[in-house]
Amino acid sequence: MREYSAPTTAAVADDENMSDVVWVNAERFGDTVSFRRQVDGSWRDVTAAEFAAQVLAVAKGLMAAGIEQGDRVGLMSKTRYEWTLIDFAIWAAGGVTVPIYDTSSAEQAHWILTDSGARAVVVETAEHAETVGSVRERLPELDNLWQIEGDRPAVDELSALGSEVADDDVHTRRRSVGAQDVATIVYTSGTTGRPKGVVLTHHNLLAEVRADIKAFPQLMDAGNSQLLFLPLAHILARAIALTAFTSRVTLGHTPDIKDLLADLSTFRPTFVVAVPRVFEKVYNNSKLKAHSEGKGKIFDKAEATAVAYSKAQDGGGPGLGLKLKHAVFDKLVYTKLRAALGGRCIAAVSGGAPLGGRLAHFFRGIGVPVFEGYGLTETSAAANVNTRDEFRVGTVGKPVAGTSVRIAEDGEVLLKGDVVFPRYWNNEQATNESLEDGWFHTGDLGQLDEDGFLKLTGRKKEIIVTAGGKNVAPSGLEDTLKSKPLISQAMVVGDQRPFIGALITVDEEFFPTWKQQHGKPADATVADLADDPQLRADVQAAVDEANTFVSNAEAIKKFAVLPHDFTEAGGEITPSMKLKRNVVGKNYAEAIEQLYAQ
């Protein structure tokens, strides 16, 4: 058993809560631009003082509507300015925010609102209102529903409703909330069953914010900027947003990643936070564009140089020859890649899944290091993270301030500290199963270096045991496969089977380009070409590469190209892109059987 702890550097006082920073910023730095929000296609500034006034007005409306201290309020919306505004207003009114993914079904929303006992819900669109409305008769405790968009915008409606509430009433209410009170209940993805409500206190979130500030002093510097595009219902995006706001970093929101490159070019953030798939897309699209324009050899040499330059930083540093090559490619290639991120991006933060060594070296080599981290909803986001000063490719970094990590005898990663949640909502059994003497059993498997760097090796519940008794962790194989532009999703199978197989889906965005490159009919679907020799050869090449990282007994022997991608609507993936293996296994049982038919 190995253990490593990072000391707490900024303790949380008992009388603090997350709403305090709104008025600290307004009173001390009122003219600071806290947000730039998109209005009619242009970015408009919102100062700290203006934001505080809006939070106060919405909080007064919530109180006038009957929201009492400790009441739960649902929030169902894409990433947008109003999400953050309403989140802080709920806290200012003494309430508890319950995020709901904007893509959630009526039954998913019903479960979250029912289990949390929400008194009210704020939704974004008429479609969301209809989703909640369809199950509202089964929500007896839900008194109010407000809509952000439409004829009666929630912010305006609540502001008007609270016009008779005194400012001091809000401040009295918010000051009565302490650090140990519940700030939010965030429901897990539900990959193996019904989502569990993770209780996070104001202490948890404040500890996370202060740990992140310590981890990223260069990023969390007043005057920097961050563009939010991950769902704020996901704890990673929300925690980083809270940290940025606390640090007086200017925040922008964009709800649709289809417009992400355009928004990056106009907002020009100092840093971004994303999941590995976003970085894979940036890399793959850049490489594809270079090759289609006849500049493929230059890009490939630039890529190799960037990777070598990054690796050299972990040794004695790059030599003169490598420095000269890097400088040349910086002018020819790297500046264009950085321009795709807005031209001012100095770093990025990644979480949710492993990034992969080559991508990590590539981005660090072009001048945009991606700080890979690890955490769960139950740890208020990051529990471990790489930083500028302590960076090791292939790991998820060291524990954040105030956090301890331990590797149990069976290899499971255990976490303890200020960021670890106190309990699941209405689920004592799950709480007792997950928490032991303050240690949270993550379900992840890992290895801990002597100096505290953590490397993840798989999921405890996802370990596949072949008929020959070989234990196989599927995540490494899957992550390698998904790094290829042609492949969208991959699920390794083989439990109690004679060998390891895989279900592969094709990336729908890349597929038209692949068809053009290989002279296939433009209207051909993946289903039409699932058995095409060239398509299977390209997938096989990706499988062969993934197999180089494992033993022969762990290698993928056969695969199936599925006619459709895994979807959230089909219940096969969660909003945060996690596989629901049991659902995929059920939906594609026949395809799995065919792998082992002979």
N, C-alpha and C positions, 0 to 999 in steps of 0.2 A: 504494500500500500504506500502510495506517494502522495504528498500534500504540499501545497504552496499557497501562501497568503499574501495579499497586498494590503498594507495598512490604510486605515481611513485618514484622509487628509482634511476633510471639511465636514465636521459633524453636523447633524440635523437637530435643531432645538425642538422641544416638545410643542411649542406654540406656533410653529411654522406650518404653512400650507402652500400649495401650488399657486394660489391666486395672488399671493403677496407680490410677486415679481411684476405684475401688471402695474401696480401703483408705485412700486420702487422705480421702475423705468419712467413712468409718467412724471413723477415728482422730481427726479434727479436728471433725467435725460429726455425731457418732453419733446424736444425737436428732433430727436433721433428718428430716422426712417426705419420703423419696425417691420413694415410690410410694403411690398409693391404688388398691387392686385390688378388683374386684367379687367379693363372696362372698355368695351367696344374696340378690342384689338390693341389697346395701348396699356402700358404699365403705369399705374398711378400710385403715388406715394401715400402711405398712411403712417403718421408719426405715432410715437409712443403715447403722447397725450390724447390724440384722436382715438386710438385703439382703446385706451382706458375708459374714455367717455362712452364708447359703443358697448364695451363689456358691461359697464355700470347700467346702461339703459336696458340691455337685454336681461340682465340679472334682476332688475326691478320688475320686469314683465313676468319672469318666471315666479318670483315671489307673489306677485299679484294674482297669478293663476293658481296659487295654492301649493307651490313646491316648498316643502319643509326641509329642514336640515336632515341629510341622510337619504332623502328620496332619490330614487333612480330615474334617470332621464335617458331614453334611447336616442342615438344619433346615427342616422342612416343617410350617407351622402358620399359622393366622390370627393377626392381631394380638392378643396377650394378654400378661399379665405374664410368664408362663413363657418366652416368646420372648426377652425381654430378659435374663432370669435365665440362661438356657442359653447365650445368646450370650456373655455375660461369663464364664461358667464354662468354655466352650471356650477362650477366651483365657487364662484363669488356668491351665488345664492345658497351655498351650503350643500348642493346636491352631489350626486354621483353619476358620472358619465358612463353610459353603456354603449360602446360602439357596435354598429352593425354594418357589415360589408354591403355596399350598394348593389351588389350582385346577388344578395341572399334571396332565397325563395320565400314564399309566404309562410311555409312551415318552419323554415329556419328562423325567420324573424319572430314567429309566434313563440317558438321555444325560448329564444333569448329574452323576449319581453315578459313572457310568463315566468320563467325561472328567476329572473332578476326582480320581478314584481315592480316593473317600471310604472310610474305614475303618469308619464308623458313621453312623447317621442317627437323628434324633429326629423323630417325627411327632406330630401332634396327636390324631387320631382313629383308630378302628378302620378306617374307610374309607380313610384315608391309609395305614395299615399294609397294608391289602389291595392298594392301588395299588402300593406298593413291593414287597410280597411277590410280586405277580404276575410281576415281572421279576427277582426276587432270584437265581434260578439263573443269571442272566447277569451277576451282580455278584460275582465271585469274591473281591474285596478287601473286601467289606462283611461285617464280623464281627459287628456288633451293631445291633439296631433297638430303640429305646425309644419308648414311647407316652405322651404327656402326660396323656391322659384314659383312664379305664378302671380295672380292678381293681388294676393295678400301675402307678400314676402314675410317670412317668419321674423326676420330682424325688425322690420318696420312694425309688424303687428304686436310683437312683444314690447317694443319700445313704447308704443302708444298705450298698451295695456298697463304699463308700469308708471305712467306719468304722475300718478298720485302718491307713489311710494317715495319716501324720503331717502336721500342718498345715505344718511347715517344708518338707516335700517339695514341697508346692504352691507355696510362696513361692519356693523355690529354682528350681523349673521356670519360673514366670512371670517371674522376674527375669532368666532366661537369654535371654528374648526381647527383641530390640532393635527399634528404630524401622524398620529396613530389612527386617525379616522380614515375611512375608505374614500379614495379619490375616484377610482374607476373599477368596473368589473369588465374584463376583456375575455371574451369567449374564445376558447381554443379552436383549432381548425376542425376537430372532430374526425381525424383520419381513421380512428379505430372505433368510433361510436359517437354518441351524442356529445356535442361540445360542452366542455366544462367551463364554468365561470371563474376566472382567475381574479381574486381580490388583490388589488394593489392599493396600498395606502399612500397618503401624501409623503410619508417618510420614504417609502420605496422610490417614488418618482424623483423626489428631491435628491436622494442619494445617487440615483442614476445620472441625473443632470450634472451633479458636481463631479462625479467620477468621469463623465464624458468631457467636461471642461478641462480636467486635469490631463486626460489622455490626448486631447487635441487642442493644445493652446494656440497653434498656428491657425487652425481652422476657426475656432471659436473666439475670434478676435473682433472686437467692435468695429463695424464698418465693412466686414466681409459680407458675402451674400450666399444664400442657398436656395435652390429651386426644388420644391417638393413635388414629386410626381407619384411616389408609392402611395398606396391606400393608407390614410391616416387611421383606419380601423386596425391596421397592423402596428404592433407595439414598436417596431424598429423605427418606422417613419415618425411616429408620434414622439418618441423619446428624443430623437435627434432634433425634431422641430422645437420641442420644449427647451432643449439645451441651447439651440441657436437663439431663440427669443430671449432667454435669460442672459445670454452673452451679448445681446444687442447686435446680433447678426441680422441683416435684412432678409426676410423670408418672402418667397414667391410661391404660388400654388399653380399647378396645371393639372387638369383632370384627365387628359387624354394623351397617352404616350404616343399616339399616332402623330401628334403635332409636336413631339418632344424636341426634335432637332431645331425646328423653327423657334420654339420658345427658348431653347438654350442660347440660340444666336442673338435673341433680343434681350433676354434677361441677363446673360453673361455671368453665371454664378462663379463664386470662388471655389465652391466644392459641391459635390452631389452625393446623394445616398441612393444606392440601388441594390438590386439582387443580381447575382452573377449573370443571369440571362441577358440583362441589359448590356453588360460589358462584352459578353459574347457577341451580341448583335452589332455593337459598334465596331468591334474587331472584324467580324465576318463581312459586314457591309463594306468596310474600308478596303479589305483585301479583294473582295469581289469587284469593286469599282476599279481598283488599280489594274487588275488583270483584264477586265473588259475594255479598258482604255489603252491596253498595250504597255502598261507600266508594271506588269506583274513581277518581273525580275528585280526591278528597283525596290518594290515593296518587300519582296521576300528577303533581299539583302538587308534592307532597313530593319525588318523584323528580327532577323538573326543578330544584327548588331545591337538592337535594343535589349534583347534577352541576354546577350553576352555582357553588355554594359551593366545591367542589373545584377547579374551573378557576380561580376567582379567586385561590386560594392560589398558583397558578403565576405570577400577575401582581402587581398592587399590593395584593392582599388584598381581601376582600369589603367592600363599602360598607355603610353603616348600614342601608339598606333590606333588603339581602340578609341581613344579620346578624339583623334582627328576624324576617324570614320563616323563617329557619333555626331560630331559637329556638322559634318557634311549632310548626313541624313536628317539632322534636326531642321536644317533649312529646306531640304527637299521634301520631307515626308512628315516628320513629327509635328511641325507647326500646323500642318493641315489637319492632322488628327486632333490636336488640341483645339483647333478652331471649331471642330464638330461639337465640342463641349462648351462652346461659347468664347473660347480664346483666353479666358482668365482663370480657368480651372487649375488649381494647384494640387488637388488631391481628391480622392473619392473614398467613401466608406461602403463596404459590402457586407451583407449578411444574408441569412436564410438558407444558404447552401454553400458547399465548397466552391471556390473560384477556380482552382486548378493552378499548378505551378507555372506553366508556360504563360498563361494570361497575366498572372501576377507579375512575372518578370517583364513581360512585354509592356505593360502600362507603366511600371516603375521606370523602365528604360526610356520611354518617350517623355518622361517628366510629369506623369500623373500617377503617383503611387496610389494603389488601392489598398486601404487599410481593412483587411479582412478580420471580422470578429465573429463571436459566437454568443448566443443567448437564446432565451425562450421567453414566451409571454410571462412565465412564472418568475423570470429574473428581471422583469422590467426592461427588457431588451438586452443590451450587451452585458455579459458577465466576464468575457475575455475579449481582448482586441489588440491587434498590432498597431503600433504608433510609429511616428517618424523616427523616434530615438530608439525604439525597441521593436524591430521588424524582422520577422523570420518567415520567408516564403514556405508554404506547405503547412503552416500552423495557423491557429486562430488567435495567436498572441497570448499575452499574460493576463491574469485576472485584473479587473478594474479595481480602483481604490475601494477598500472596505470589503473585499470579496475573497473567499478562499475556495480553492478547487482541490478535490481529492479523487484519486482513482481507487475504486473498491477492488476487492480481491478478484471479482469476475470481470474487471475492466470497465465497469460503469463509471461515468463521470458524475461526481457529486459536487454540489455547490452550496455555499453558505455565505451569509453576509447581509448587508443592509438592503441590497437590491432584491433579495429573495422574498417572494410573497408569503403571507402568513397562513393562507388557507384557500380552499375552493369554496365558492358560494353554494350553500345548501347541499354540500356533498362531503360529509365527514369521513366517509369510507375512503374516497379518493384522496382526501387530505392525509389521512393516516397512512395510506399506501405510499404516498410521495414524499412525506416529510418525516425524518427520523432524527431527533435531537438537533433540530435546526438545519440538518443537511437535506437538500432537495435531490432526490433521485431522478436524474434527467432522462434516463432511458437511452442515452447515447453512450457509445463506447469510445474510449480515447487513451492516449498515452501522454504522460507529463514529463517534460524534460526537467533536469535538475534545477535549471534557472527559471522555471515557471511557464515556459511556452507549452501550450496544449495543442495536440494533434488529434483530430477526430478520425475514428476508423470505421464507424458504422452505427447502426441502431440496434439496440439489444433485442427488440421484438421483431426486427426484420431479418435477423440472422437466418440464413437458409442452411438446412442440414440435408445434404444429398443422401441418396440411398447407400452410398459408400461410407457415410459418416463424416464427410468433409464439411466443416463450417465455412460458410461463404457470406461475407458482408456485401450486399448488392450495391450500396451507394457509390463506392469508388468506380465500379464498372459503369454505372448509370451516368455519373457526372462526366466521365471521360467521353461517353457516347454523345451526350447532350451538348458538348462543347463544339461539335461539328455543325457547320451551317445547314447541312441537309437534314439533320435529325432534330426533332422537336422534343419528344419524350421517349424514355426507355424504361422498361420495367423488367428486371431480371427475375426469372422463375427457376424452379428446380427443387423445391422442398420435397424430400423423400422420393426424388426422381433420380435416374441413373446419371444425369449430367445437367449442366447449367444451360439454360436457354434464355432468350430475351424477346420481348415484344417491343417493336420499334414503330414510332410514328414519324411522319415526314413533316418538316417545317413548311407550312402553307405559304409563307412569305418568300421563301427561297425556291420553292418548287417551280414556279414559272421560269426562273432563271436557269435552273437545272434542265428543264425541258428544252429550252432554247439552245443551251450549250450542247445537248445531245441529239438534237434534231427530232424531238418528239412532238406530236401534235399539240398545238396550244390548248386545245379543249380537253386533252386527256386528263383524267382525274388520277389521284393516287390509287384508287381502287382499280382503275384500268391498268396501271403500270406496276402493281404490287409484286408481280412475278417477272417484271422486265429484267433481263440479264444485266443491263448496264446499271440500273438502279440497285439491284441486289449486289453487284460488284462494288459499288461505292459504299453501300452500307457494310459490306463484308470488310472493306478496308478499314472502316472505323472500328468495327468489332475486333479486327486483328490488332489494331493499335491498343485498344482497351485491354486486350488479353496479354499484352507485353508486361503489364503491371501486376499480374497475378500468376499463381502457379498453374500448371496444366489442369489440375483437378478443379480449380476455380474458374477456368476459362469458359467463355461462351462457345458452345459447340454448334448450336443451331439458333436461328432467329426467324421471326415472322414480321413482315412489313404489314402493318394494319391499314385498312382502307380509310380510317378517320383518325384525327388527333383526339387525345383525351380532352374532355371538356368539363368545366365546372357545372354546366347545365346537366350533363350526363351523370354527375355525381362522382366522376373519376378523379378529379383534382379539387383541391380547396382553393379559396380566393388567393391564398399565398403560394399557389402552385405546388403544393405538396401532393404526392400521389396517395390516393385511397386504394391501397393494394387489394383489399378484399373486394371492392367494387369492380376494379379492373379485372381481377381474377374471375369474378362472376360473369361480367359482360363479355369477356373473351375466353371463356372456358374452352370453347371448341378449338380456338386457335392454339391454345396451350396444349390440348390433347393431341393436335396434329403434329406438334413438335416431337412428341414421344410416340407417335403411331408406329414407327418402324423400329 
